[in-house]
Amino acid sequence: MVSGAGYERRPTAEYSLARVHELAAAGCIRYLCRAVQRDVGNLSYAPQDVHKALQTLNASHFHHAERYSTGAGWFDVYLGTVHFQVTSTKLLIS
């Protein structure tokens, strides 16, 4: 596990990618911060676009997991390409 300025990072995913696909297919996605809402809006993505992008993630897109404070939930970070733009996706399943 690697620690940085205010966060921890590890090389293994916290969540099942199959579960991420299930939740995306069901439309059960929430944006946890305003930056994500802003980015989705600036890119003119509809909720269905985000759901479809999440469903196309595969294990090769996984980059790392991180959390910002001890005891907080882990975010799985995936790097991929959506509409020819490199994107970073952080997932927290609750």
C-alpha positions as a printed Julia matrix, in Angstrom:
94×3 Matrix{Float64}:
   0.0    0.0     0.0
   1.28   3.47   -0.88
   0.45   6.63    1.04
   0.45  10.11   -0.41
  -0.62  13.55    0.67
  -3.83  12.72    2.5
  -4.61   9.42    0.82
  -3.67   5.74    0.63
  -3.29   3.8    -2.61
  -3.19   0.05   -3.29
  -2.94  -2.09   -6.43
  -6.03  -4.28   -5.86
  -9.68  -3.43   -6.54
 -12.14  -3.18   -3.68
 -15.25  -3.99   -5.7
 -16.35  -6.69   -8.1
 -16.36  -5.4   -11.66
 -19.34  -7.67  -12.35
 -21.24  -5.84   -9.6
 -20.28  -2.47  -11.1
 -21.68  -3.67  -14.43
 -24.9   -4.83  -12.72
 -25.42  -1.51  -10.95
 -24.68   0.48  -14.1
 -27.13  -1.64  -16.13
 -29.78  -0.98  -13.48
 -29.04   2.76  -13.5
 -28.04   2.72   -9.83
 -25.26   5.31  -10.12
 -24.78   8.39   -7.92
 -22.19  11.12   -8.29
 -20.51  11.69   -4.95
 -18.93  15.07   -5.58
 -19.63  18.26   -7.48
 -16.52  17.84   -9.63
 -18.0   14.67  -11.15
 -21.34  16.37  -11.74
 -19.51  19.3   -13.38
 -17.39  17.03  -15.6
 -20.38  14.96  -16.72
 -22.27  18.17  -17.51
 -19.34  19.77  -19.34
 -19.0   16.66  -21.51
 -22.76  16.72  -22.19
 -23.15  13.12  -21.05
 -26.65  11.88  -20.31
 -27.03   9.4   -17.43
 -27.34   6.61  -20.01
 -23.93   7.57  -21.44
 -22.33   7.21  -18.01
 -24.1    3.88  -17.41
 -22.95   2.57  -20.8
 -19.35   3.69  -20.17
 -19.29   1.93  -16.79
 -20.62  -1.25  -18.39
 -17.73  -1.24  -20.89
 -15.03  -1.2   -18.2
 -12.89  -4.31  -18.01
 -10.08  -5.49  -15.74
  -7.42  -3.95  -17.98
  -8.88  -0.49  -17.26
  -8.23  -0.86  -13.51
  -5.45   1.44  -12.3
  -5.53   1.38   -8.47
  -7.77   1.78   -5.42
  -7.49   4.76   -3.09
  -9.04   6.21    0.02
  -8.67   9.62    1.54
  -8.75   8.82    5.25
  -8.31   5.76    7.42
 -11.65   4.03    7.89
 -13.18   5.7     4.83
 -14.4    3.72    1.83
 -12.06   2.74   -0.98
 -12.5    4.13   -4.49
 -11.55   1.91   -7.41
  -9.89   4.0   -10.13
 -10.3    2.93  -13.75
  -8.69   4.6   -16.74
 -10.38   4.17  -20.08
 -11.49   5.89  -23.25
 -14.99   7.2   -23.8
 -15.8    8.93  -27.07
 -12.05   9.13  -27.78
 -11.34  11.02  -24.54
  -9.25   9.49  -21.79
 -11.31   9.41  -18.64
 -10.71   8.53  -15.02
 -13.51   6.87  -13.11
 -13.56   6.48   -9.34
 -16.08   4.01   -8.0
 -17.38   3.7    -4.44
 -20.1    1.11   -3.9
 -22.31   1.43   -0.87
